[in-house]
Amino acid sequence: MITTKSPREIEYMREAGRIVGLAHAAAASFIKPGVTTKEVNAVCEEVILKHGATPSFKGLYDFPAATCISVNSTLVHGIPDDTILKEGDIISVDIGACYHGYHGDSAWTYAVGSIDDEAQKLMDVTKASLFEGLKYAKAGNHLTDISHAIGEYVYQHGYSIPQDYAGHGIGTEVHEDPIVPNFGPSGHGILLKEGMTIAVEPMVHAGRPQTKVLPDGTVLTKDGSLAAHYEHTVVILKDGYEILTTTSEKEEQINNG
């Protein structure tokens, strides 16, 4: 069932999103060659707990950590461990926080030190595709207007989109209706209404779209190509949208990432 949120509910989600933004700002400052993905996870979890929230992902579908951390050819659901980040890696950090029973969810891909032009272009296109999609996030538009804009932008730049992963509704559950695809024709799906809250999250491969899933649930690009992932939780407004998973601190840290 697709729900619209009351002003009180949106305020809780705004605070959850602010905390997610603070955790991203902390991650962006911490990520560098020589640190482990487990250490990045610890930094994020500390911020979430410090601000009176709980990690949305810890225990969700038996996931063992506060954040999903995916390096290079890992697309999503990477489990933080003792993997040491190296110069030239790219790392996607997916963070969720729950505040008073309401969730915020945002993913961002970061450079580890200096990266090559191929990786930078993938990151730039994936990030831009998120905002191309959000141009259509307003009351009265169809849900797949967002999907179509994302997909067309990605395909124009020669990249591919995995078919089995998508954005989603969000609120008192991390994953609610509707599913928000990252490709497809415009003019389909539900009509967006004021107060709907959705997580829009393009996931993009430098190579072919096929994936493979490891026994622990980690999702990789099947051909070993690089992957990037950007996501914001937004609330639909009459004439547009509001990003809930952001802070001034976050934007200062990741605007160039």
ABEGO torsion letter per residue (X at the ends): XBBBBBAAAAAAAAAAAAAAAAAAAAAAAABBBGBBAAAAAAAAAAAAAAAGBBBAABGBGGBABABBBBBEABABGBBBBABBBBBGBBBBBBBBBBBGGBBBBBBBBBBBEBBBAAAAAAAAAAAAAAAAAAAABBBGBBAAAAAAAAAAAAAAAGBBBBAABBBBBBEABABBOBBBBABEBBGBEBBBBBGBBBBBBBBBBABBABBBBBAAGBBBBAAGBBBBBBBBBBBBBAAEBBBABBBAAAAAAAAAX
